[in-house]
Structure formats: structure tokens, C-alpha cells
Amino acid sequence: MTSVRPLAPPEELRSALSDDARRALDDMVAVLAAGATTLGRVFPAAARRTARGDLAAGGPRLEDAVRVELVAIAATRLAPGALLDELDQLYRYGDADEKRAVLLALGGIDDPAVDGSAVLLDALRTNDPRLVAAAMGPHARRLSPHDWRHGVLKCLFVGVPLAGVSDLAVRADAELTEMVRRYIDEREAAGRPVPDDALLVHDLTTLTRPEA
């Protein structure tokens, strides 16, 4: 069984939902837990059946929290490979909101048997800041150093704050610094402003690089 960290405690999520939305969520959870349906049959309509909007200021969105909870329930009865297959299909055929929820669900999975790096790489090929930000969450530890560095650079290109990149202080290295240096040079040569986050990468590698 694979565990999935929720975006919000179940009681907090339900307290933010209307009575009808709470009943709808409990119904979806029950049918998934019983194995009476597949994740793909409830996941797309989950936001319509429950709610959309911010759960709390600066916190997750309601529809994301609902969908991640559904993934967590499905994960209790699916083998890791079957869970990954379902998430891949949900991502492949979902709209941008559904894709984001899949990425956030992957961010709550530590099971080494569930490697969603292919999904993350697809998200990093987009120019959607929401998908890029979600892809560079905790599951990005599965990305190779090469792919992870390019993910950081993509954050700079699309305006995703590097504060949301997991393990940045640990994984930032001299090669990333060189990539960001070239990015800065190109921006300056074009007369374009340089994001403060680009300078953050240099500071991190200066502070963490071991002395010769």
C-alpha cells in the first residue's frame, strides 16, 4: 500500500465545504475505498461536485485538496504500479487543474516504487507556472541532477518563486550556478530585468560549496 500525504487534514477540508459538497466527497471516498469505481471516474468531476477556491489564505486550493484525498484513498487498494498508471492517465487526459492535482498528489508520495518523473518532465515542458511549480515540489527528488537543474531554470523563465522548489539548498551546485549565470547574462544583454531568485542561486552555491 502506498501512502499519500494530504494537502489538508480531512477535518479541515470538510469544514471548508458546504453540506452538499461534504456529502459528495464522502460518497466519492466511500466508493473508491470499496473498489466500486476507478479513480478516473471520480477525479475529473471532483471539483464540480465539491468546490473550487482557496482553502485558506496562502494554502492549497479546495479542488486540489479534494483530488489529492481521492488519490490517497485509491492508493490504499492499488499496487504501486497500478497507482502510477492511473495517475499517468489522469495527467495525460486531464485539463490543467487536473494535471496540477496529479502533480501535487505525487508530491505527497514517498514510495520508491511510484516514480512519476516522466509526468514531472512533461509538466516542465509546459509554460504553465502552476504546473511547473507543482512539478518542482517534493517528488522532484526523483529527477536526475540534469533534469532538476533545468527545472530550476524553467522556474526562472516562467516566474515560479524558487522558495517553492524542494531541496534547493541541498541540490544547488556549481553547474546550476553556471546555467543561471548564462541566463542572467542573456537577460542583461537584452536589457531585461533579472529576477532576484536568479541571484539567490548564486548565493546558495557560494554558501554551500565546500572549501578547496
N, C-alpha and C positions, 0 to 999 in steps of 0.2 A: 504494500500500500504506500502510495506517495502522499505526503502531507503538503498542503499549500497554505502559506501564511495569508490570512485575510487582510484586506486593506483597512478594515474597521471591525471591531468586536461585533458579533452578531446582535447583541442587545442594543448597541449604539446605532447600528444600521437600522434596526427595526423601529427604534424610537423616532427616527427621522422620516419614516414612511407613514403614509395615511393608512387607515384601517384596511381599505381595499388593496392597496399596494402590499401591505404586510401579509395579507391572506394569499395574494398571488405569489409572493416569494416563498412562503411556507409550502404552498402547493407544488411549486417547481422543485423545491428541495425534497419534498416527500416522494415525488415520482422518480426523481433521479436516484435517491437513496434506495428505492425499491427496485431499481433496474427496469422500471416500466417504460422508460423512454431514453433516448440518447441526448447527450449534451447539445448536439447540433439542432435538436428540435426545440429547445427552450432558450438557448443562448441568444439568437438574433432578436427575438421579441421581448427579451427580458426588460429592456429599458421602457418599451411601450407599456408593458404590463405593470411596471412598478413606478419608477420616477426617473427624472433627469435633473441635474443641477449639483451644486456643491453640497457635500455632506456637512462640512464645516469650513470656516474661513481658513484657507491655506491647506485644507485637507483633500482627500480624494473626492471624486465625483460619485454621486449615488449610483449611477448606472454601472460604473466600474466596480464599485464595491459589491453590488448585486451579482454581476457576472463572475467576479473572482470567487465569491462564495459558491456559486454554482459549479465552477471548476473544482473547488475543494471537495464538494460533495461527490462529484463524479469520480474524482481521484481515489476515493475510498474503496471503489469497487472495480477500478480498471488497473490492469498491469501497466507498468511504466511505458512500454512501447505503444500500447493501445491509447493511453492518455496523450502521448506525444502525437500520435496520428490524428486524434480528434482535434487537438489544438492546432495542428498544421492545417487541417481542413477548415476550421473556423477562421483562421487567419487568411487563408488563401481566398476564400469566398466571401469574407465579411466586408462591411463598409469600414470607414476609418475608425469609427468608435469601437466597433467590434475588434478590429485589429489591435487597437490600443489596449483593450481589456485583456486580450490574449497575452500581449507583451507584459502587462502588469501581473498577470497570473504566473507567467514564467518567472518573474522576479521574486515570487514567493515560494519557488520550488528549489530545494537544495539536493534532491535526489540525483546522484550522479548518473543514474540510468535515464534521466529525462534531459536530453541535451537539445535545447531549442535554438542553438546558434544559427542554424540555417534561417530560421524565422527572423532572428535579430538582424542578420545580414541583409535580408530583404528590406526590413524597415529602414536600415541605414542607407539604402539606395534611394529612398524617397526624400522629398524636401519638406515633409510634414513635421514641424517641430514637435508635435505631440507624440508621434511615433518614434522619432529619433530619441527624444528624452526617455521614453519608456524602454527603448531598446538598450540604453546605456545604464539601466538600473542593475540590481544585484546579479541578474542572470548573465550579464556581460562578462563575468569571470570566465565563462566558457569560451569566449572569443580568444583567438590566438593573439599574441602581442601585436602582430602586424595589423590585424583587423581591428583590434581595440584602439590602437593609435589613430587609425583612420576614422573610427567612430568619434573620438575626441575632436578631431579636426572637423568632422561633419557638424558636430555641435556648434563649433565656432562659426561655420558657414551659415547655418540656419538660425542662429541666435538662441540656442539652448544653453542656459546657465551651467557652467561646469560644476557648480556646487551640487548639482543633482547627479553627477557621474560617480558611480560607485567605485571605490578603491583608487580614486585618482591619485591621492598622495602616495599610495603604495606602488602603483604601476607606472607612474610618470617616470620617464628615463631620458637619457641624452638624445636618443633617436627621435623621441616625441618633440623634444625641445628644438631640434633641427627642423623638423617639419613645421612647427609653429613659427620658427624664425623666418622660414621662406614665405609662409602665409603673411606674416607681418610686413616683410619686405614688399610683397606684391601689393598689399593694401596701401602702403605708404607711397609706392611708385605710382599708383593710380590716384593718389590724392584722396583716398577713402579713410575714414576713421578706423582706428584699431581697437577692437573690444578689450576692455580691461581684463577679461578672462584669458586672453592670449598672453598677457604679461604674467598672469597667475601661474601658468605652466612653467615659465622660466624660473619664477621664484621657488616653486615646488622642487624642481630638479636641482636647483642650487642648494637648497636646504637639505635634500635627502641624498645627494650624490656623495658617496664615501670619499674621504680624502685620499690622495695618491700616496 
